[in-house]
Amino acid sequence: MIGQLLAIAHNTLREAVRNRLFATLVFFALGMLGLTLAVSSASLHEEVRLMKDVGLFLISTFSVLIAIFTGVNLVYKELERKTIYTVVPKPIWRWQFLVGKYLGLATAMAVQVAVMIAVLGGLIPVVGGEIGVELWQAGWLVYAEVCVVLAVAMIFSSFSTPFLSGLLTLGVFIVGRFADVLSTLRLAPVDERTALTETISAAVRGVAAVVPDLSIYDVTPQLVYGTPLTAAYVIEGTLLAATYIGLGLLIASILFHRRDFT
């Protein structure tokens, strides 16, 4: 069973590396990091803060966008090229196929995030800053967030088209990033509340409670001000991400198992 998973993961990793659009997005993101160096150099006495702030924002944003694009196309490409029909009849469970694809792409994303963090780490000293452990802590949490988003993309791609899956996954990401704020949202003061505003507020809070809370992975302030995160915070974020990923892959596997390929 493990051998089958690794074989699928290896093949998916190889496909991701060969994907021209994947490589184009990565190089574009790296180019944007280089542009950030030029912009930060033009600022007055805020070069280091701007470099860290914008750099981490670009790494997080582009990593998530790449994860969404590649994640929603994983299953669709297999259907489009009809390669799925050569896999389904074989003695392999559908969940193995799905999880193997996820592991392969997650590995590719790990390399991509590591490269971007390393590039940012190389640019920060250029503007007079210092590299601390907080940079790699932030990079690890960015990767954890990317893996959660990738699992969400797998859920939608297991039953929907890439376009709709991409929109839904992007929506989950946006709501998840502001989940801490939306979970306590009130649209009007107490004396001005109506049935409509209360209904909308309750609906928004309900959605925020269902989607993964991605706000904990936004650690830009810690990176900007050089404040190392506690080990407990990083471990908690990692365990929470693992829970989200496990639940996401379970749901995706169930939906994928019920899908009719005939």
C-alpha positions in Angstrom: 0.0 0.0 0.0 2.8 2.4 0.9 4.6 1.5 -2.3 1.6 2.4 -4.4 1.2 5.7 -2.6 4.9 6.6 -3.1 4.7 5.6 -6.8 1.7 7.9 -7.4 3.3 10.7 -5.3 6.6 10.4 -7.3 4.8 10.5 -10.6 2.8 13.6 -9.5 5.9 15.3 -8.3 7.6 14.7 -11.6 4.6 16.1 -13.5 4.5 19.2 -11.3 8.2 19.9 -11.9 7.7 19.5 -15.7 4.6 21.7 -15.7 5.5 24.8 -17.5 2.8 26.9 -16.0 3.8 25.8 -12.5 7.4 26.8 -13.2 6.3 30.1 -14.8 4.3 31.0 -11.6 7.3 30.2 -9.4 9.7 32.2 -11.4 7.2 35.1 -11.6 7.0 35.0 -7.8 10.7 35.0 -7.5 10.8 38.0 -9.9 8.4 39.8 -7.7 10.6 39.2 -4.7 13.4 40.8 -6.7 11.2 43.8 -7.5 10.5 44.1 -3.8 14.2 44.6 -3.2 14.2 47.6 -5.6 11.1 49.1 -3.9 12.3 48.6 -0.4 15.6 50.2 -1.3 13.8 53.3 -2.3 12.0 53.6 1.1 13.4 55.8 3.8 14.7 53.9 6.9 12.1 51.2 6.4 13.9 48.9 4.0 14.1 45.9 6.2 10.5 46.1 7.4 9.2 46.6 3.9 11.3 43.8 2.6 10.1 41.3 5.2 6.4 42.5 5.1 6.0 42.5 1.3 8.3 39.5 0.8 6.3 37.2 3.1 3.0 38.5 1.7 4.2 37.6 -1.8 5.4 34.2 -0.8 2.2 33.4 1.0 -0.1 34.7 -1.7 1.7 33.1 -4.7 2.1 29.8 -2.8 -1.6 29.6 -2.1 -2.5 30.6 -5.7 -0.2 28.0 -7.1 -1.6 25.4 -4.7 -5.2 26.3 -5.8 -4.4 26.2 -9.5 -2.5 22.9 -9.4 -4.8 21.3 -6.8 -8.1 21.8 -8.7 -6.5 20.4 -11.8 -5.1 17.2 -10.3 -8.1 15.0 -10.9 -9.4 16.9 -13.9 -6.3 16.4 -15.9 -6.5 12.6 -15.2 -10.0 12.7 -16.5 -9.2 14.9 -19.5 -6.3 12.7 -20.6 -8.3 9.6 -19.7 -5.4 8.2 -17.7 -7.8 7.7 -14.8 -9.4 4.8 -16.7 -6.2 2.9 -16.7 -5.8 3.3 -12.9 -9.3 2.6 -11.7 -9.4 -1.1 -12.9 -6.0 -1.8 -11.2 -5.9 -3.3 -7.7 -5.6 0.2 -6.1 -8.1 2.0 -3.9 -9.3 5.3 -5.1 -8.3 7.0 -1.9 -4.7 5.8 -2.5 -4.8 7.4 -5.8 -6.1 10.7 -4.4 -3.8 10.8 -1.4 -0.8 9.8 -3.5 -1.6 12.8 -5.9 -1.8 15.0 -2.8 1.5 13.9 -1.3 3.3 14.4 -4.6 2.0 18.0 -5.0 2.6 18.8 -1.4 6.2 17.8 -1.9 6.5 20.1 -4.9 5.0 22.9 -2.8 7.5 22.3 0.0 10.4 22.8 -2.4 8.7 25.9 -3.9 8.1 27.5 -0.5 11.6 26.6 0.7 13.2 28.2 -2.4 11.2 31.4 -1.9 12.0 31.6 1.8 15.7 31.1 0.9 15.6 33.9 -1.7 13.9 36.2 0.8 16.5 35.3 3.4 19.2 36.2 0.8 17.6 39.6 0.0 17.1 40.8 3.6 20.8 41.2 4.4 21.2 43.2 1.1 19.0 46.0 2.7 20.8 45.8 6.0 18.6 43.4 7.8 19.4 40.2 9.8 18.0 36.7 9.3 16.6 35.1 12.4 14.8 31.9 13.2 11.5 33.7 12.8 11.9 33.7 9.0 11.9 29.9 8.8 9.2 29.7 11.4 7.1 31.9 9.2 8.0 29.8 6.1 6.9 26.6 7.9 3.6 28.1 8.8 3.1 29.4 5.2 3.7 25.8 4.0 1.2 24.4 6.6 -1.4 26.9 5.3 -0.6 25.9 1.7 -1.1 22.2 2.5 -4.5 23.0 4.1 -5.6 25.0 1.0 -4.4 22.2 -1.2 -6.5 19.7 0.8 -9.6 22.0 0.4 -8.9 22.2 -3.4 -8.8 18.4 -3.5 -12.3 18.3 -1.9 -13.8 20.5 -4.6 -11.9 19.0 -7.5 -13.2 15.5 -6.6 -16.6 16.4 -7.8 -16.5 19.7 -9.6 -14.9 21.5 -12.6 -11.5 23.3 -12.2 -13.1 26.7 -12.6 -15.7 26.3 -9.9 -13.3 24.4 -7.7 -10.8 27.2 -7.9 -13.5 29.9 -7.0 -14.7 27.8 -4.1 -11.2 27.1 -2.8 -10.3 30.8 -3.1 -13.4 31.7 -1.2 -12.6 29.3 1.6 -9.0 30.8 1.7 -10.3 34.4 2.0 -12.9 33.6 4.6 -10.3 31.4 6.5 -7.8 34.3 6.6 -10.3 36.5 8.3 -12.0 33.8 10.3 -11.0 35.3 13.6 -12.7 38.6 12.7 -15.8 37.1 11.0 -16.4 34.7 13.9 -17.5 37.7 16.0 -19.0 39.8 13.3 -21.9 42.1 14.2 -23.3 44.2 11.3 -24.9 46.8 13.6 -24.8 48.1 17.2 -27.2 46.5 19.7 -29.8 49.2 19.5 -29.8 49.2 15.7 -30.0 45.4 15.0 -32.8 44.0 12.9 -33.8 40.5 12.0 -32.0 40.8 8.7 -28.7 42.0 10.1 -28.8 39.3 12.8 -29.5 36.7 10.2 -26.7 37.8 8.0 -24.3 38.1 10.9 -25.2 34.6 12.1 -24.7 33.2 8.6 -21.3 34.8 8.3 -20.3 33.5 11.7 -21.5 30.1 10.8 -19.4 30.0 7.6 -16.4 31.3 9.6 -16.9 28.5 12.1 -16.9 25.8 9.4 -14.0 26.8 7.2 -10.4 26.2 8.4 -9.1 29.1 10.5 -6.1 30.3 8.5 -5.6 33.5 10.4 -3.2 31.8 12.8 -0.8 31.3 9.9 -0.5 35.0 9.2 2.6 35.8 11.2 3.9 38.8 9.3 4.0 41.0 12.4 6.3 38.6 14.1 8.6 38.4 11.1 8.6 42.2 10.5 9.5 43.0 14.1 11.9 40.0 14.5 9.8 38.3 17.3 10.4 34.5 17.3 7.3 32.5 17.7 7.0 30.2 20.6 7.5 26.5 20.0 4.0 25.9 21.4 2.5 28.2 18.7 4.3 26.5 15.9 3.4 23.0 17.1 -0.3 24.0 17.6 -0.5 25.5 14.1 1.1 22.3 12.7 -1.2 20.0 14.5 -4.2 22.0 13.5 -3.1 22.0 9.9 -2.6 18.2 10.1 -6.2 17.9 11.4 -7.6 20.0 8.6 -5.6 18.1 6.0 -6.7 14.7 7.4 -10.4 15.8 7.4 -10.1 17.3 4.0 -8.5 14.2 2.4 -11.1 12.0 4.1 -14.0 14.0 2.6 -12.3 14.2 -0.8 -11.7 10.4 -0.8 -15.3 9.7 0.1 -16.6 12.0 -2.7 -14.0 10.6 -5.2 -15.0 7.1 -4.3 -18.6 7.8 -5.1 -17.8 9.4 -8.5 -18.8 7.5 -11.5 -16.2 7.3 -14.3 -18.2 5.2 -16.7 
